[in-house]
Amino acid sequence: MECCRRATPGTLLLFLAFLLLSSRTARSEEDPDGLWDAWGPWSECSRTCGGGASYSLRRCLSSKSCEGRNIRYRTCSNVDCPPEAGDFRAQQCSAHNDVKHHGQFYEWLPVSNDPDNPCSLKCQAKGTALVVELAPKVLDGTRCYTESLDMCISGLCQIVGCDHQLGSTVKEDNCGVCNGDGSTCRLVRGQYKSQLSATKSDDAVVAIPYGSRHVRLVLKGPDHLHVETKTLQGAKGENSLSSTGTFLVDNSSVDFQKFPDKEILRMAGPLTADFIVKIRNSGSSDSTVQFIFYQPIIHRWRETDFFPCSATCGGGYQLTSAECYDLRSNRVVADQYCHYYPENIKPKPKLQECNLDPCPASDGYKQIMPYDLYHPLPRWEATPWTACSSSCGGGIQSRAVSCVEEDIQGHVTSVEEWKCMYTPKMPIAQPCNIFDCPKWLAQEWSPCTVTCGQGLRYRVVLCIDHRGMHTGGCSPKTKPHIKEECIIPTPCYKPKEKLPVEAKLPWFKQAQELEEGAAVSEEPSFIPEAWSACTVTCGVGTQVRIVRCQVLLSFSQSVADLPVDECEGPKPASQRACYAGPCSGEIPEFNPDETDGLFGGLQDFDELYDWEYEGFTKCSESCGGGVQEAVVSCLNKQTQEPADENLCVTSRRPPQLLKSCNLDPCPARSSIDSAWKACKVLC
């Protein structure tokens, strides 16, 4: 039998007409005028790995110009290159090593991240400051910037999303998931202060697990950072980070900057090993390390398959469950590892009917009843967990687990354990509170409170838990001191004038400046809010305000409210008297502007007015012993004239002073005394 026949002329014409019609039909969707030919095939990719570009062409069929482009691009080879392949831009620079430049050979290194023209091939001669543009355009597929997926195509930087599509604006979340919602990782941030010790030369700052991203550490002080690594296969490594540069540590890129007073460590990630960052003591003073990174949630809930059916025939039910799964070791672990992450939500069990075929011994189809009326399978039942043996630092809690069976009436009885062996027995003990105990964290000392001689300096000491949050639970006995004496070597000189060395503003200006300048600092301190309006419109009234104990958390730049006993020193007053000016008909006794002009704004107002005793009241008795009370008046110390009591500081008012008087006995009453007068009151 013939496999094919010669096409007749009529058949050939029909076939060609079909192809022409198909081609024009395909073009009509994007070219309704029919001026363009169909798109041609895609070219080979410009790269074999690391993301390249491919193009397709089409031809204009019109004698006139066609609207639109005759070329289109797409990404290709979107697989990671092996580490030994090197940087694509660096390969293009090194290709010019055997070409003389101005009569001399150079070893060329890439110049990346040019803000003006990122798609030109600029290279720098190794060991020199010579930078040359060796080509106006880099090869298609070259990254515009080192930390971006955007690529150069035909000399222009084209936007590329994390989905590797040209023109896409989709980006990775902080966990490295394209178009993700950030739920697969958690932000870890904190601060560590080195503890100098004669017995050890280094301290472990923080352990950064495999897969972490956007790692940044800043050390301030004389000490030095170094890292230790451990791969999933158990191989260990170390890097001393002795100089500035970019290093490859266990296939993870590490960017390190070394300055005279600080060191900065950055790792974009994802880390290919567990990193332990340590601090090597090399100075006489403490160092502080601030760190931040995104840690992957390596323990996640995974839904199980359906358990065996509750009946072999006649209709039953079966359920799913959830188990905690370690993404690194690919094995099931205890549930508490998943409970450690609040972001993890345990999936609810699913229910389905099963084995619906009638049983052989029955005379027909068994009616399907609600699953809760079936005779359920024996199951493991556990008592509640006991309290953890330790509140932090790792403890143990236990429970009793037994196999029980429930009948159709709902009565539960204990049965042999082998009846429950179709499912794993629940653990009877588990670790608990495995997070670190809270510990005191002392921050840097403040400047000395004086500019000469002896003064004080302060620092913030916070109780920090394992999440880096300010909390309680630290032992008061081990709390570092928050203030100490300091000496400024500059000698102090006392001027001849009566004015103090640092004269203050008048009372009303001083109070205003204190209110405006009361800012939260890293030292727990009382922060008063603004005074309320005076309760009266003239005369003497009252003002109130709210006073809080607050501290500035330097690592998060947020303000935290503290218990009142965390702030030292007297709490500022939350109520005070106010003078709203003279009421109608009164003569004002004080004008702040006049005082400011008279004393040049140098003397403190509470030094100008003060309380003084001015004699005593009349004795309460004419004989037989009485008392006199000292009269306290507010006086102008310059003029010794009485002033309004509101101008003196209420807290400095002297105490009540009494003295006895007229101690001589009264003379005996004679018989010729006149009769008593009528009482002044009736009741």
C-alpha positions in Angstrom: 0.0 0.0 0.0 1.3 3.4 -0.8 2.2 5.6 2.1 1.4 8.8 0.3 0.0 10.1 -3.0 1.1 12.9 -5.3 -1.0 16.0 -4.5 -3.2 17.2 -7.4 -3.0 20.8 -8.4 -6.4 21.5 -6.9 -5.4 20.0 -3.6 -2.1 22.0 -3.5 -3.9 25.3 -4.1 -6.4 24.5 -1.3 -3.5 23.8 1.1 -1.6 27.0 0.3 -4.8 29.0 0.7 -5.4 27.4 4.1 -1.8 28.3 5.2 -2.2 31.9 4.1 -5.6 32.2 5.8 -4.2 30.7 9.0 -1.2 33.2 9.0 -3.4 36.2 8.5 -5.8 34.9 11.1 -2.9 34.6 13.6 -1.8 38.1 12.8 -5.2 39.7 12.9 -5.4 39.5 16.7 -2.5 42.0 17.2 -2.4 43.5 13.7 -5.9 44.2 12.6 -4.7 46.2 9.5 -2.7 43.2 8.3 0.5 45.3 7.7 2.8 43.0 9.7 3.9 39.5 8.9 3.8 36.9 11.6 6.4 36.8 14.3 9.4 34.7 13.6 10.9 32.0 15.8 12.8 32.9 19.0 16.5 33.2 18.9 19.0 31.3 21.0 19.3 32.6 24.5 22.2 35.1 25.1 23.3 33.1 28.1 23.1 29.5 29.2 22.4 30.3 32.9 21.8 33.2 35.2 19.1 34.8 33.1 19.5 35.8 29.5 17.5 37.3 26.7 16.0 35.9 23.5 14.4 37.9 20.6 11.8 37.4 17.8 11.5 39.4 14.6 8.7 40.2 12.2 8.6 41.9 8.8 6.5 44.9 7.7 4.5 43.9 4.6 3.5 47.5 3.7 5.4 49.8 1.4 4.8 52.4 4.0 6.0 52.3 7.6 4.1 50.0 10.1 3.1 51.1 13.6 4.7 49.1 16.4 8.0 47.3 16.9 9.6 44.7 14.7 11.4 43.0 17.5 10.3 41.6 20.9 12.2 40.1 23.8 11.8 37.5 26.5 13.9 36.2 29.3 15.4 32.7 29.2 17.9 30.4 30.9 16.6 31.5 34.3 18.6 29.0 36.3 21.4 29.9 38.7 24.9 29.6 37.4 27.4 27.4 39.2 29.6 29.4 41.7 32.8 28.8 39.5 31.1 30.5 36.5 31.8 34.0 37.9 30.1 37.3 37.2 28.9 37.9 33.6 30.0 41.5 33.5 33.5 40.5 34.8 33.7 37.9 32.0 33.1 40.6 29.4 35.8 42.9 31.0 38.4 40.1 31.2 37.9 39.4 27.5 39.8 42.6 26.8 42.9 41.5 28.9 44.8 40.4 25.7 44.0 43.6 23.9 46.4 46.5 24.3 45.0 49.8 25.6 47.2 52.8 24.6 50.0 50.3 23.9 49.8 48.5 27.2 48.1 45.3 28.5 45.8 45.5 31.6 43.8 43.1 33.7 40.4 44.6 33.7 37.8 44.4 36.5 34.1 45.3 36.2 32.7 48.6 37.4 29.1 47.9 38.5 26.1 50.0 39.4 26.9 53.0 37.2 23.9 55.3 37.9 24.3 57.2 34.6 24.7 54.3 32.2 24.4 50.9 33.8 24.4 49.1 30.4 27.8 50.3 29.2 30.8 48.1 29.7 33.0 50.1 32.1 36.1 48.4 33.5 38.9 49.4 35.8 42.5 48.4 35.4 43.6 46.3 38.3 45.9 48.1 40.7 45.2 51.5 39.2 42.5 54.2 39.2 42.1 53.9 35.4 38.4 53.4 34.4 37.6 52.9 30.7 34.4 52.3 28.7 35.5 49.3 26.7 32.2 48.9 24.9 29.1 51.1 24.6 26.8 48.2 25.4 27.1 45.1 27.5 25.8 41.7 26.2 22.1 41.1 26.4 21.2 39.5 29.7 23.8 41.4 31.8 22.3 42.6 35.1 21.9 46.4 35.3 22.8 46.4 39.0 24.3 43.7 41.2 21.3 43.6 43.6 18.6 43.6 41.0 17.1 41.2 38.4 16.7 44.1 35.8 18.8 43.3 32.7 20.4 45.1 29.8 18.9 44.4 26.4 20.2 46.2 23.4 22.0 48.8 25.6 18.9 49.7 27.6 18.0 48.6 31.2 14.7 46.6 31.2 12.7 45.9 34.3 12.5 42.3 35.2 10.3 41.0 38.1 11.0 38.1 40.4 8.9 36.0 38.1 11.6 36.6 35.4 9.2 38.3 33.1 10.2 41.5 31.2 8.2 44.5 32.4 6.9 42.7 35.5 7.0 44.6 38.8 6.5 41.6 41.0 9.0 41.5 43.8 10.2 39.1 46.4 9.1 39.6 50.0 11.6 39.7 52.8 11.5 35.9 53.0 12.6 35.5 49.4 9.2 34.3 48.1 8.2 35.9 44.8 5.0 38.0 45.3 4.8 36.5 48.8 3.2 38.0 51.9 6.1 37.7 54.3 4.6 34.8 56.3 7.4 32.3 55.8 10.0 34.1 57.8 10.2 36.3 60.9 12.2 39.5 61.7 14.9 39.1 64.3 16.5 42.1 65.8 18.4 42.8 68.9 21.5 44.3 70.6 24.4 42.6 72.3 27.0 44.1 74.6 30.4 42.4 75.0 31.4 41.3 78.5 35.1 41.6 79.0 36.7 38.6 80.7 40.2 37.6 81.5 39.3 33.9 80.9 37.9 34.1 77.4 39.0 36.0 74.3 35.7 36.0 72.4 31.9 36.0 72.9 29.1 34.5 70.8 26.9 37.4 69.6 24.1 35.7 67.7 23.4 32.4 65.8 21.9 33.1 62.3 20.4 29.9 60.9 20.5 28.5 57.4 18.3 30.3 54.9 18.3 33.7 56.6 18.2 36.8 54.5 19.0 40.5 54.7 21.5 40.1 57.5 23.1 43.3 58.9 25.4 43.7 62.0 27.0 46.8 63.2 29.8 46.7 65.9 30.7 49.9 67.7 33.8 49.7 69.9 37.4 48.4 69.9 36.5 44.7 69.4 36.4 42.8 66.1 33.8 40.5 64.5 34.5 37.0 63.1 32.2 34.3 61.9 32.0 30.5 62.3 29.9 28.3 60.0 28.4 24.9 60.0 26.8 23.4 56.9 23.8 21.0 57.0 26.3 18.2 56.3 28.3 19.1 59.5 31.3 20.8 57.8 32.7 23.7 59.9 34.4 26.8 58.7 35.7 30.1 60.1 36.6 33.6 58.7 38.4 36.2 60.7 37.2 39.2 58.7 40.5 41.0 59.0 40.0 43.5 56.1 37.4 45.3 54.1 36.0 43.4 51.1 33.5 40.9 49.8 34.2 37.2 50.7 32.6 33.9 49.8 32.0 31.9 53.0 30.5 28.5 52.5 29.0 29.8 49.2 27.4 32.7 51.0 28.5 36.2 49.9 29.7 38.3 52.9 30.3 42.0 52.6 32.5 43.4 55.4 33.5 47.0 56.1 36.1 47.9 58.7 36.4 51.4 60.1 38.5 52.8 63.0 35.6 52.9 65.4 33.1 50.4 64.0 32.6 47.3 61.7 29.7 46.5 59.4 28.8 43.0 58.2 26.1 42.4 55.5 24.9 39.2 54.0 22.0 39.3 51.4 21.4 35.6 51.7 19.9 33.2 51.7 22.6 31.8 53.9 23.9 28.3 52.8 25.0 27.4 56.3 24.4 28.2 59.9 26.4 31.3 60.8 27.6 32.1 64.4 28.8 35.6 64.7 31.4 36.2 67.4 33.2 39.1 68.9 36.9 39.0 69.7 37.9 41.1 72.7 40.8 43.3 71.9 40.1 46.6 73.8 39.9 47.9 77.3 36.3 49.0 76.9 33.0 47.3 76.0 31.6 47.0 72.5 28.0 47.0 71.3 26.7 44.9 68.4 23.3 45.7 66.8 21.9 43.0 64.5 18.8 42.4 62.3 17.9 39.6 59.9 15.0 37.7 58.5 14.9 34.1 59.8 13.0 31.4 57.8 10.4 29.5 59.7 11.9 26.1 59.3 9.2 24.2 61.2 5.8 24.2 59.6 2.5 22.3 59.9 1.9 19.7 57.2 -1.4 18.0 56.6 -1.3 14.2 56.9 -3.1 11.7 54.7 -6.5 10.4 55.8 -6.4 7.9 58.7 -7.9 4.4 58.2 -11.6 4.3 57.7 -13.7 3.8 60.9 -15.5 0.9 59.2 -14.5 -1.7 56.7 -17.9 -1.6 54.9 -21.4 -0.2 55.2 -20.1 3.4 55.4 -17.6 5.0 57.8 -15.5 8.1 58.1 -11.9 9.1 58.2 -10.0 12.2 59.3 -6.8 13.9 58.5 -4.4 15.5 61.0 -1.5 17.8 61.0 2.2 17.1 61.9 5.1 19.5 62.5 7.6 19.1 59.7 11.3 20.2 59.7 12.0 21.7 56.3 15.7 21.3 56.7 15.9 17.7 57.8 12.7 16.6 55.9 11.4 14.8 59.0 8.5 15.0 61.4 9.3 16.6 64.8 7.5 17.3 68.0 4.6 19.7 67.8 6.1 22.3 70.2 8.6 23.3 67.4 5.7 24.6 65.3 4.0 26.1 68.3 7.2 28.2 68.8 6.2 30.3 65.8 3.0 32.4 66.4 2.8 32.7 62.6 2.1 29.0 62.3 -1.6 28.1 62.3 -2.3 24.4 62.7 -4.7 23.3 59.9 -8.1 21.9 61.0 -8.8 18.2 60.4 -10.7 17.2 57.3 -13.5 14.7 57.3 -14.7 12.4 54.5 -16.9 9.3 54.2 -15.4 6.0 53.2 -16.1 2.3 52.6 -19.6 3.1 51.4 -20.2 -0.4 49.9 -22.7 -2.5 51.8 -21.4 -5.2 54.0 -21.6 -8.8 52.6 -23.8 -10.1 55.6 -26.3 -7.3 55.2 -29.5 -7.5 53.2 -29.0 -4.2 51.5 -27.3 -0.9 51.6 -26.5 0.4 55.0 -27.8 3.9 55.7 -25.1 6.5 56.1 -25.3 8.0 59.5 -23.6 11.2 60.8 -20.0 10.4 61.6 -20.3 11.2 65.3 -22.8 8.3 65.7 -20.4 5.7 64.4 -18.5 3.5 66.7 -15.2 5.4 66.7 -11.8 3.8 66.6 -9.7 3.6 69.8 -7.6 6.7 70.2 -4.8 8.1 72.3 -5.9 10.5 75.0 -3.6 12.6 77.0 -3.9 14.6 80.2 -2.9 18.2 80.2 0.8 19.1 80.3 2.3 19.7 83.7 3.7 23.1 84.4 7.2 23.6 82.9 10.0 22.9 85.2 11.7 26.2 84.3 10.2 29.5 83.2 13.0 30.1 80.7 16.3 28.6 79.5 14.7 25.2 78.8 12.7 22.9 81.0 10.6 19.7 80.9 6.9 19.1 81.1 5.2 15.7 81.1 1.7 14.2 80.8 0.0 10.8 80.9 -1.0 9.2 77.6 -3.4 6.2 77.5 -5.4 4.3 74.9 -9.2 4.8 75.3 -12.3 3.6 73.5 -15.6 5.4 73.3 -18.9 3.5 72.8 -21.9 4.7 70.9 -23.4 6.2 74.1 -20.2 8.3 74.6 -18.8 6.4 77.5 -14.9 6.4 77.5 -13.0 3.5 78.9 -9.3 2.6 78.9 -8.2 -0.3 76.7 -5.0 -2.1 75.8 -2.4 0.1 74.1 -2.1 -2.2 71.0 -5.5 -1.1 69.9 -4.2 2.4 69.3 -1.0 1.4 67.6 -2.4 2.2 64.2 -1.4 5.8 65.0 1.8 7.0 66.7 1.6 7.4 70.4 1.7 11.0 71.6 4.9 11.9 73.4 4.7 11.9 77.2 7.5 14.5 77.8 8.6 17.5 75.8 11.0 20.4 76.3 9.4 23.7 77.1 10.3 27.4 77.5 13.4 26.7 75.4 14.0 30.4 74.8 16.8 32.3 76.7 16.1 33.8 80.0 15.8 37.6 80.2 19.0 39.3 80.9 20.2 42.8 81.7 21.4 44.9 78.8 23.4 48.0 79.6 23.7 50.6 76.9 26.3 53.3 76.4 27.1 55.9 79.1 25.8 59.4 78.7 28.1 62.4 78.7 29.2 63.7 82.1 26.6 66.0 83.7 29.3 68.8 84.2 31.8 70.5 81.9 34.4 70.7 84.7 35.3 68.9 87.9 33.3 66.0 89.3 29.8 65.0 88.0 27.7 62.0 87.1 27.0 60.0 84.0 24.1 57.7 83.4 23.2 54.8 81.2 20.1 52.8 80.3 19.9 49.3 81.8 17.0 47.3 80.3 15.8 43.8 81.0 15.6 42.2 77.5 13.9 38.9 76.7 14.7 36.4 73.9 12.7 38.5 71.4 14.7 41.6 72.1 11.8 43.2 73.8 11.9 45.2 77.1 10.3 43.1 79.8 10.6 42.0 83.4 12.0 38.9 85.0 15.6 39.8 85.5 17.1 39.5 89.0 17.5 42.9 90.7 20.6 41.6 92.4 22.5 41.3 89.1 21.3 44.6 87.6 24.3 46.7 86.5 24.5 50.2 88.1 22.9 53.0 86.0 25.0 55.9 87.3 28.6 56.5 88.3 30.8 59.4 89.1 32.8 61.0 86.3 35.6 63.6 86.4 36.3 66.2 83.8 39.9 67.3 83.9 39.1 70.9 83.1 39.4 73.0 86.3 36.4 75.0 87.5 36.7 78.7 88.2 34.2 80.6 90.4 33.6 84.1 89.2 33.6 87.1 91.5 30.0 87.9 90.9 27.3 86.6 93.1 25.6 84.9 90.1 26.1 81.2 89.8 28.5 79.8 87.1 25.6 78.6 84.9 22.9 81.2 85.5 19.3 80.1 84.7 16.6 81.8 82.9 13.7 83.4 84.9 11.2 80.9 86.2 8.7 81.3 83.5 11.2 80.9 80.7 12.9 78.0 82.5 9.6 76.1 82.9 8.8 76.8 79.2 12.1 75.4 78.0 11.8 72.3 80.2 8.4 71.6 78.8 9.5 72.1 75.3 12.8 70.2 75.7 11.5 67.2 77.7 12.4 64.5 75.2 12.5 60.7 75.7 16.1 59.5 76.0 17.8 56.1 76.5 17.8 56.8 80.2 14.5 55.9 81.9 13.1 59.2 82.9 9.9 61.0 83.8 8.4 62.7 80.7 5.7 65.3 81.5 3.1 66.3 79.0 2.0 69.9 78.5 0.2 71.7 81.4 -3.6 72.0 81.0 -5.2 75.4 80.8 -5.5 77.3 84.1 -8.8 76.5 85.8 -9.6 80.2 86.2 -9.4 83.2 83.9 -8.0 85.6 86.5 -6.4 85.2 89.9 -5.0 82.0 91.3 -6.1 78.6 89.8 -4.8 75.1 89.2 -3.1 73.3 86.2 -2.7 69.6 85.8 -0.6 67.3 83.4 0.2 63.7 82.9 3.7 62.4 83.8 4.9 59.1 82.4 8.0 57.0 83.0 9.4 56.3 79.5 12.6 55.1 77.7 13.8 55.3 74.2 14.8 51.8 72.8 17.7 52.6 70.6 17.6 49.4 68.5 14.0 50.0 67.4 13.8 53.8 67.8 10.5 53.3 69.7 9.3 54.7 73.0 8.2 52.3 75.7 6.2 53.1 78.9 7.8 51.7 82.0 6.6 51.2 85.6 7.1 54.3 87.7 9.7 52.6 89.9 12.0 52.2 86.9 12.6 56.0 86.8 15.0 57.4 89.4 14.7 60.8 91.0 11.7 62.7 92.1 8.6 62.5 89.9 7.7 65.9 88.4 4.6 67.5 89.9 1.3 66.6 88.1 -0.5 69.6 89.6 0.5 73.2 90.3 -1.0 76.6 91.0 -1.3 79.1 88.2 -1.8 82.8 88.2 -4.0 84.1 85.3 -3.4 87.8 85.9 -5.2 90.3 88.2 -8.9 90.2 88.3 -11.0 93.3 87.7 -10.0 96.0 90.2 -6.8 94.3 91.4 -3.3 95.8 91.1 -0.7 93.4 89.7 2.3 92.9 91.9 4.6 91.3 89.3 5.5 91.9 85.7 7.7 89.2 84.2 8.9 91.5 81.4 10.0 94.1 84.0 11.9 91.5 86.0 13.5 90.2 82.8 14.7 93.6 81.9 15.9 94.5 85.4 18.0 91.4 86.0 19.0 90.7 82.4 17.4 87.2 82.5 20.2 85.8 84.6 18.9 85.3 88.1 16.6 82.5 88.8 13.1 83.5 89.7 13.0 81.2 92.7 16.1 83.0 94.0 14.4 86.4 93.7 11.3 85.4 95.7 11.4 83.2 98.8 9.5 82.4 102.0 10.5 84.0 105.3 9.2 84.1 108.8 7.8 87.5 109.8 7.1 87.4 113.5 4.3 85.6 115.3 0.5 85.9 115.6 -1.0 87.2 118.8 -1.0 84.7 121.7 -4.0 82.5 121.9 -4.3 83.1 125.7 -3.7 86.1 127.9 -2.5 83.9 130.8 -2.2 80.3 131.8 -0.2 79.3 128.7 -1.0 79.8 125.0 0.5 79.4 121.6 1.7 81.6 118.8 2.1 80.6 115.1 4.9 82.0 113.0 3.7 84.1 110.1 5.2 82.9 106.7 5.2 85.5 103.9 6.5 85.5 100.3 9.1 88.3 100.1 11.1 89.9 97.3 14.6 89.3 98.5 15.9 92.4 96.7 13.3 94.8 98.1 12.1 92.8 101.1 8.6 93.7 100.2 5.7 91.2 100.4 4.7 89.6 97.2 2.0 87.3 95.9 2.4 83.7 97.4 2.1 82.2 93.9 5.5 83.7 93.1 7.3 81.5 95.7 8.0 77.8 95.2 5.3 75.9 97.1 7.6 73.0 97.9 10.0 75.3 99.7 7.5 76.8 102.0 8.9 76.4 105.6 7.0 74.1 108.0 4.5 75.4 110.6 6.3 76.9 113.6 4.6 77.2 117.0 5.8 78.5 120.4 4.3 78.8 123.8 3.4 82.2 125.3 1.9 83.9 128.4 2.9 81.0 130.7 2.2 83.0 133.9 -0.7 81.7 135.9 -3.9 83.6 135.7 -4.9 85.6 138.9 -7.6 84.1 141.1 -11.2 85.2 140.2 -12.7 87.5 142.9 -16.2 87.2 144.3 -17.1 90.6 142.9 -16.6 89.5 139.3 -19.4 90.6 137.1 -21.9 88.1 135.8 -21.2 86.1 132.7 -22.3 87.6 129.4 -24.8 85.7 127.2 -23.2 83.0 124.9 -22.5 84.1 121.4 -24.0 81.0 119.8 -27.2 79.1 120.5 -25.9 75.6 119.6 
